[in-house]
């Protein structure tokens, strides 16, 4: 899927993308949800919180609200609309949890990417990630909202020790987790030939960053996305796995 980005340059940027989700080898249900809306430059990956009630409901609710985002508005208005919709989802999920017999959390991580003219906006909560490949160098541009990431930041463990850590599933932020929703957001300039990867942690539990970098360096968005999913499945896919590859051209 592709769509041009209107801008003043004689060579406007355009993008193409491909996304795929899979239940994995262990889980019975897929609690991940994804959205590609290239006509407005919007991509979403949401990972329903495993072990909680109705994780698939939470991730699907995020996607359904993102489907209602409008095109042709200013970036400021787009951000306001996006944040308001996520706040609405957060409150709806909290209300659902309060009304459920067990009153347990109904939540989801989320990572959202939006292209607007020459700019990239991204917003996230939890440990679903956004990576950027630029000049063949990979960088994770989101920071996991997780207990393990806090351990690394505090110097308690190394980045290598974080891989496979027993607290790896403990996230510190999610849509639906708390009445007060805290989102992280950043805006950067796009560069022609950038390649982006949105993914749930079902992928990064099995595929390391250097492998992601090597795989993103070659192939079309579809080929690379399929390769990432297939490698995860080959390695056991203990969780649901979702990936979207976006190329800026």
N, C-alpha and C positions, 0 to 999 in steps of 0.2 A: 504494500500500500504506500502511496506517496502523494505529496501535495506541496505546491510551492509556497514559500513564505513571502508575502508582499513586502518589499522594501525598496528604497531608492536606488540601490546598486544596479548597474547594468546586468549583473549576473546574480540574480536573487538566489538565496539559499533554498534548497529543497531537502526533503527527507524521505527515507524509505524505512520500513520496519517489518519485523516478523516476530510474533509471539506464540508461545506454546505452554500449556500446563499439563501435568500428569499426576495421577494419584500416587505413583510410586509403587514400591514392592511390598510395603508393610501395611500402610493405612488402608482402611476399607472405604473411606470417603475422602474426596478432595475438598479440603477447606480453604484452598487457595482460590483467588479470583483475579482476573486480569481484564484490562480494557485497552484497546487501541482505538484512538480517535484522531487519525492523521489529518483529517480535514480542519481540525482546530489545534493540531500539534499537542495532543494530550495522550499520555500513556500512564497506566496505573497497574501496580502489583499490590495485592492485599493478601495477607496470610492469616487466616483465622487461627486463634490461639488454641493450639492442641491441648486436649485434656479439659477444656472448658466446654460448657454447653453451647451448642449451635454456633461453632466457629465459622461454619460455611455461611450461616445467616449473616454474621457480622461482616465478612469480607464481601459478600454479594451486595449487602446494603451500601457499602462504600462505593462499589462499582455502579450501582443503580443511580446513586446521587451524582456521581461524576458524569454519567451519561447525559445529565440535564444541564451541564455547563454550556454557556452560550459562546458562539464565535463572534468575531468582529467587534470586540470591546477592548478598551485600553488594558494594559498589563495590570495597572492598579486595580481596576474594577474586576478583572479576572481573579486576582489574588483575594480580594474581599469576598467575592462570590464563592471561591473554592474554600476559604477558611470557614465561612458561614455554613456551607454544606457539611463540612467535616464536624463542625460543632453540633449541627443538627443530628448527624449520625451518632455522635458520641452520646448525646442526651437520649436518643431513642434506644440505644443499646443499654444504657444504664436503667432506663425505665423498664425495658424488657426483663433485665436481670432481677430487678426488684419485684416484678410480678411473677417470676418463675418460682416454682415450689422450693427449689434448692437455693434460690437467690445467689447463684454463683455467677462469676463474671462472664459476660458474652462480649468478646473483644477480638480485635484484629490489628496486626501491624499494617502499615501502608507506606509505599514510596510512590511519589507522583512526579512526573517529568512533563514540563510544558515548554514548547518553543514559541517565542514571540519575536518577530522580526529577527534581529541578530542575537537575541538573548535567550538564555536557558534559565528557567525557574524550576527549582525542585524543592519539594516538601516531604518530610517523612516523620514517622513515629514508629519506634521498634527497631528490629534488626533486618528488615528487608532492605536491600542495598541498591545504590546506583553507582556504577563504575563508568569511567571515561577512558577511552583509548585515544590518545593524541600523540602524533609522531611516533607511533608504535610503542608508547609507554603507557602502562595501565596505572590508573589511580582510582581508589575508592573515594568518592567525593561526599558520600554520607558517612556519618559516624554512628555505629550501632548504639542504640539505647538498650544496653544489656549489662548484667552484673559482671560478666567476664570483661567487657570493655572498660568498666570502672576499675577492675583489678589491674588491667594493663596500664591505664592512666595513672594509677596510684603507685605503679612500680612493684606491685605484689607478685605479678607473674610476667613473663615475656610474651611477645606476640606469638612465638612458636608454642609456648605452653598453653596459650588460649585455645589452640586447635584441639578439639576433642575434650575440653574441660567439662567436668561433671555438672557445672552450673551453666553450661552453654545455652540451655533453653530458657533461662531466667531473664526476661526482658523487663526494662524499667519504665517503658512508656508504650501505650497502645491506645487505639481508638476504642472507647467503651470501658477502659480500666478505671478511670477516676472522673469525678465530677468536673474538675479543672483539667482541661485538655491542654497539654504543652506540645507544640509542634516545632520542629526545626525547619528553617527555610533559608535558601541562598539563591542569589542570582549571579550568573556568570555570562561572559560573552561566548557565543558559539564560534567555532572555527570550521571552515570547510574541511571535510575528511575526518572530522570527529566521528567516533563510534561509541555509542552508549549501551550499557547493559543494565536493565532493571531485573532484579531476581529476588525470590524468596530464599530463606536460609536453607531450604531443602537442597538447593544447589551447592551452596558454600560449605555445607557439612561434608561434602564428598569431593569437591573440586577446589584446589588451592589457587591462589591469585596468579602464580606464575603460569599455571595451566590455562586459566581464563585468558591471560594476556596472549599466550601463544595461539589460542583458538580464535580470539577476536581479530588477530592480525590477518587472517585469510578468509576467503569465502564470502558469499553473499550473506545478508542478514538471515535469510531462511536456513542456509546451510550451517551457519555458525550456531544459530539457536538450536537446531536439531542436534548438532554435535554435542552441545553442552548438556542437553536433556538426555541424550543416549548414553553419554559417559556417566552421568549420575545414576541412571538405571543400571548400567553395567556394574556399578560399585555398590549396589544394594538398595539405594533410594529409600532410606528408612523413614523419610517424610515426604509429603507432597512437594513437588518441584515445579517452579514457574520461572520462565525467562522471556524477556522481550529485548531484542536487539534493534537499535535505532541508528541509522546512518545519516549523517549530515553531509549534503553534497552540494 
